[in-house]
């Protein structure tokens, strides 16, 4: 399989490259991307301003669209929210524009989305048939997926993988959580009753590859563990994993003061289940939270 990856320098991109070596990577910083393990060729591209380059897409059978401004880093200023939206919506639009220019198009486009699509839904069980929620992230995800699905009119099979909270060695959300927990000052966020749709990074990569290899996978696919937990349950499991108590809750108002509007991501409740992945035969490597956390802790910890 000859693959092309956008967002190849990020957490998911680096992990995916181990499974699809010699891939073409589109990047704003091709010099950096070209020095990464697994990259066959790095091509410069500004996704916000121009169609994906035709020469990079030619001969590719699968496209993985992983790029996007980090959501959980820094306050959501007006400019930050614009970058979050444009990097996903306009970037995906320009990627599809590049596909449109080809004589022979890829077989499949796997475009990462997020469980933010569902908004804050309390205890409601959410699968791929559930309606979009409300709020900034739900609106961004809806537009993001709509742009990706435009590739279906070009004869390209499209899968939008709605990824949850990724557990990975030394990176992502877990990397930011570990320091206070290791110091013994970790605790639940807000009430702790909100559902956290988590997934181990090995299973994110597994689902991305499953989406490529499974012709019956179409449209939305939830990229989450089959066993969601509440924030309170997650907090206790993380405390066990680092052998520290998890006794200091962070009140919702303190989160709002510290993070502004972005704090809503931390307390949103999304009881998401991977119905499509299970129906199409995917077998999770890390289905249970304690085992997933143990695997992360045992792995070499990335610092970059």
Beta strands, then each sheet from edge to edge (+ up, - down):
strand 1: 3-6
strand 2: 23-27
strand 3: 39-44
strand 4: 62-65
strand 5: 108-114
strand 6: 125-126
strand 7: 157-163
strand 8: 165-167
strand 9: 195-196
strand 10: 198-200
strand 11: 219-223
strand 12: 229-230
strand 13: 271-272
sheet 1: 3+ 2+ 1+ 4+ 5+ 7+ 11+
sheet 2: 6+ 13+
sheet 3: 8+ 10+
sheet 4: 9+ 12-
end
